[in-house]
């Protein structure tokens, strides 16, 4: 089945010093028998205070070697510290520079898609300036992504991106084939019942969480995407409070059950 584990799923274990990115690769491959990963750059950088720093080239090369040795594919690369909008123009320049740099890192890692957010938690309410800036920058990133064989776009992660109407409006305005949306299923600040439907045509990757894994709601959201023609991977981003290895076993089994019942057991 097309299942992968989001790197943030082991944030608590990493925060305790019991896992790093290489351990996450080992666990995905040999504990859970998965050949694809959904990387998170937060696991590269040590602490969340370093999220605006870029990883060293040597580290990225070692990570690529580890992926190749395990014959693993990076289905998605979730990037923090490179969102597009900030009220401070100087910080916007830095963030965009990070976004461009991470496109190159994603290419080095052989990633298929990359998440770059629209803005942080302070990016609401949305001004017309913010909307126009975000569209322009995503149009540029989409062209760059196309040259690298990548798809780029935001997740309904925080701030402005948690409005399905805003993401739909951005997607329609960007209007580029290498732009898409990473759908964290059911995670909306408004209109939760229709949010996934509104953005379904642009979805390039998905995230289950603890609220959608193993629930009727999760099954409904999967069917919504399948009905819209979704053929991508089903990522699990579930940062359980404790017993994370065991909790992930439950999450994977639950997602497999949902997909089997939906007829997606390939």
C-alpha positions as CSV (number, residue, x, y, z in Angstrom):
1,X,0.0,0.0,0.0
2,X,1.1,3.6,-0.6
3,X,1.7,4.5,3.1
4,X,4.5,6.5,4.7
5,X,5.2,8.0,8.1
6,X,5.6,11.8,8.5
7,X,8.8,12.7,10.2
8,X,7.0,14.8,12.8
9,X,5.3,11.6,14.1
10,X,8.4,10.9,16.2
11,X,9.0,14.4,17.4
12,X,8.5,13.4,21.1
13,X,11.0,10.5,20.7
14,X,13.5,12.8,18.9
15,X,13.0,15.5,21.6
16,X,14.0,12.9,24.2
17,X,17.2,12.2,22.4
18,X,16.1,8.6,21.5
19,X,15.9,9.0,17.7
20,X,17.3,11.1,14.9
21,X,16.5,11.2,11.1
22,X,18.7,8.2,10.4
23,X,16.8,6.2,13.1
24,X,13.6,7.3,11.5
25,X,14.7,5.9,8.2
26,X,15.7,2.6,9.9
27,X,12.4,2.4,11.7
28,X,10.4,3.1,8.6
29,X,12.3,0.5,6.6
30,X,12.9,-2.3,9.0
31,X,10.3,-1.9,11.8
32,X,7.3,-0.9,9.6
33,X,8.4,-2.4,6.3
34,X,7.9,0.8,4.4
35,X,10.0,1.8,1.4
36,X,8.9,5.5,1.3
37,X,9.4,8.4,3.7
38,X,7.8,11.8,4.4
39,X,10.8,13.8,5.7
40,X,10.5,16.8,8.1
41,X,13.4,19.2,8.2
42,X,12.8,19.8,11.9
43,X,14.4,16.5,12.6
44,X,17.6,17.7,10.9
45,X,18.2,20.8,12.9
46,X,18.4,19.7,16.5
47,X,16.0,22.2,18.1
48,X,13.0,24.1,17.0
49,X,14.9,27.3,17.7
50,X,17.2,26.4,14.7
51,X,14.3,26.0,12.3
52,X,15.4,29.0,10.2
53,X,18.9,27.6,9.7
54,X,19.8,25.5,6.7
55,X,21.2,22.0,7.1
56,X,24.9,21.5,6.2
57,X,25.6,20.0,2.8
58,X,27.6,17.2,4.3
59,X,24.5,16.2,6.4
60,X,22.2,16.2,3.3
61,X,24.7,14.1,1.4
62,X,24.9,11.5,4.2
63,X,21.1,11.4,4.3
64,X,21.0,10.8,0.6
65,X,23.5,8.0,1.0
66,X,21.3,6.4,3.7
67,X,18.3,6.6,1.5
68,X,20.0,5.0,-1.4
69,X,21.5,2.3,0.8
70,X,18.0,1.4,2.0
71,X,16.5,1.9,-1.5
72,X,14.0,4.4,-0.1
73,X,12.1,7.1,-1.8
74,X,11.3,10.6,-0.3
75,X,7.6,11.0,-1.3
76,X,7.3,14.3,0.5
77,X,9.6,16.7,2.2
78,X,7.8,18.9,4.8
79,X,9.7,22.1,5.4
80,X,9.4,24.5,8.3
81,X,11.2,27.8,8.5
82,X,10.5,28.7,4.8
83,X,6.9,29.9,4.8
84,X,6.2,32.7,2.4
85,X,4.4,35.5,4.3
86,X,5.7,37.5,7.2
87,X,4.7,41.1,8.1
88,X,8.4,42.0,8.2
89,X,9.7,42.5,4.6
90,X,13.3,41.6,5.5
91,X,12.1,38.4,7.1
92,X,10.1,37.6,4.0
93,X,13.3,37.8,1.9
94,X,15.0,35.4,4.3
95,X,12.1,33.0,4.2
96,X,11.9,33.0,0.5
97,X,15.7,32.4,0.2
98,X,15.2,29.4,2.5
99,X,12.4,28.1,0.3
100,X,14.6,28.3,-2.8
101,X,17.4,26.6,-1.0
102,X,15.1,23.8,0.2
103,X,14.0,23.1,-3.4
104,X,17.6,22.3,-4.2
105,X,17.9,20.2,-1.0
106,X,14.7,18.3,-2.0
107,X,16.2,17.6,-5.4
108,X,19.4,16.3,-3.8
109,X,17.4,14.0,-1.7
110,X,15.3,12.8,-4.6
111,X,12.1,14.1,-3.2
112,X,8.9,14.0,-5.3
113,X,7.1,16.8,-3.5
114,X,7.9,19.6,-1.1
115,X,5.7,21.5,1.4
116,X,6.3,25.2,1.7
117,X,3.7,26.9,3.9
118,X,1.8,30.1,3.0
119,X,2.5,31.8,6.4
120,X,2.9,31.2,10.1
121,X,0.3,31.4,12.9
122,X,0.3,35.2,12.6
123,X,-0.7,35.2,8.9
124,X,-4.4,35.9,9.6
125,X,-6.4,37.9,8.8
126,X,-5.2,37.8,5.2
127,X,-4.7,41.2,3.4
128,X,-4.7,41.6,-0.4
129,X,-1.0,42.4,-0.2
130,X,-0.4,39.0,1.5
131,X,-2.5,37.1,-1.0
132,X,-0.8,38.7,-4.1
133,X,2.7,38.2,-2.6
134,X,1.9,34.6,-1.8
135,X,0.6,33.8,-5.3
136,X,3.6,35.5,-7.0
137,X,6.1,33.6,-4.9
138,X,4.3,30.3,-5.4
139,X,4.2,30.9,-9.1
140,X,8.0,31.4,-9.1
141,X,8.6,28.4,-6.9
142,X,6.4,26.2,-9.1
143,X,8.5,27.1,-12.2
144,X,11.7,26.3,-10.2
145,X,10.1,23.1,-9.0
146,X,9.1,22.1,-12.5
147,X,12.8,22.4,-13.6
148,X,13.7,19.9,-10.8
149,X,10.8,17.5,-11.4
150,X,9.1,18.5,-8.1
151,X,5.6,19.5,-7.0
152,X,5.5,22.4,-4.4
153,X,2.8,23.8,-2.3
154,X,1.4,24.5,1.2
155,X,-0.3,22.3,3.8
156,X,-3.3,23.3,5.8
157,X,-0.9,23.6,8.6
158,X,-1.4,26.8,10.5
159,X,-2.5,30.4,10.1
160,X,-3.9,31.5,6.7
161,X,-3.5,28.0,5.2
162,X,-6.2,26.5,7.6
163,X,-8.9,28.2,5.5
164,X,-9.9,26.0,2.6
165,X,-11.3,29.0,0.8
166,X,-8.0,30.8,1.0
167,X,-6.0,27.7,-0.2
168,X,-8.5,27.2,-3.1
169,X,-8.2,30.9,-4.1
170,X,-4.4,30.7,-4.0
171,X,-4.3,27.5,-6.0
172,X,-6.6,28.9,-8.7
173,X,-4.5,32.1,-8.9
174,X,-1.1,30.3,-9.0
175,X,-2.4,28.1,-11.8
176,X,0.8,26.1,-12.3
177,X,1.0,22.3,-13.0
178,X,3.8,21.9,-10.4
179,X,1.8,23.5,-7.6
180,X,-0.3,21.5,-5.3
181,X,-1.6,21.1,-1.7
182,X,-0.6,18.8,1.0
183,X,-3.8,17.9,2.7
184,X,-3.8,17.3,6.4
185,X,-7.2,15.7,6.4
186,X,-9.9,17.5,8.3
187,X,-7.6,20.1,9.7
188,X,-9.4,23.3,9.0
189,X,-10.2,26.4,11.1
190,X,-13.5,26.8,9.2
191,X,-15.9,24.8,7.1
192,X,-14.4,21.4,8.2
193,X,-17.2,19.5,6.5
194,X,-16.4,20.8,3.0
195,X,-12.7,21.8,3.4
196,X,-11.2,18.6,1.9
197,X,-13.7,18.7,-1.0
198,X,-12.8,22.3,-1.9
199,X,-9.1,21.6,-2.2
200,X,-9.2,18.0,-3.5
201,X,-8.3,18.8,-7.1
202,X,-4.9,20.1,-6.0
203,X,-3.9,17.5,-3.4
204,X,-0.5,15.9,-4.1
205,X,0.0,14.3,-0.7
206,X,-2.0,13.6,2.5
207,X,-1.6,13.4,6.3
208,X,-3.6,11.3,8.7
209,X,-3.4,12.3,12.4
210,X,-4.7,10.8,15.6
211,X,-8.1,12.3,15.0
212,X,-8.6,10.7,11.6
213,X,-6.8,7.4,12.0
214,X,-9.1,4.5,12.6
215,X,-12.3,6.6,12.6
216,X,-15.4,6.8,10.4
217,X,-14.4,10.4,9.7
218,X,-11.1,9.2,8.3
219,X,-12.8,6.7,6.1
220,X,-15.1,9.4,4.7
221,X,-12.2,11.7,4.0
222,X,-10.3,9.0,2.1
223,X,-13.4,8.3,0.0
224,X,-13.7,12.0,-0.8
225,X,-10.2,12.0,-2.2
226,X,-10.6,8.8,-4.1
227,X,-13.8,10.1,-5.7
228,X,-11.7,13.2,-6.8
229,X,-9.2,10.9,-8.5
230,X,-6.4,11.0,-5.9
231,X,-3.7,8.4,-6.5
232,X,-0.9,9.5,-4.2
233,X,0.5,8.4,-0.9
234,X,-1.3,8.3,2.5
235,X,1.0,9.8,5.0
236,X,0.6,9.4,8.7
237,X,1.6,12.4,10.8
238,X,0.7,11.2,14.3
239,X,2.9,12.5,17.2
240,X,1.5,10.3,19.9
241,X,2.1,11.5,23.5
242,X,4.0,8.3,24.5
243,X,4.7,4.8,23.3
244,X,5.3,6.1,19.8
245,X,6.6,3.0,18.2
246,X,3.6,1.0,19.4
247,X,1.2,3.8,18.6
248,X,2.5,4.0,15.0
249,X,1.9,0.2,14.6
250,X,-1.7,0.9,15.4
251,X,-1.9,3.9,13.1
252,X,-0.5,2.0,10.1
253,X,-2.8,-0.9,10.7
254,X,-5.8,1.4,11.0
255,X,-4.9,3.2,7.7
256,X,-4.4,-0.1,6.0
257,X,-7.9,-1.1,7.2
258,X,-9.4,2.1,5.9
259,X,-7.7,1.7,2.5
260,X,-8.7,-1.9,2.1
261,X,-12.3,-1.2,2.8
262,X,-12.1,1.6,0.3
263,X,-10.7,-0.8,-2.3
264,X,-7.2,0.7,-2.3
265,X,-5.1,-2.3,-1.3
266,X,-2.4,-1.8,-4.0
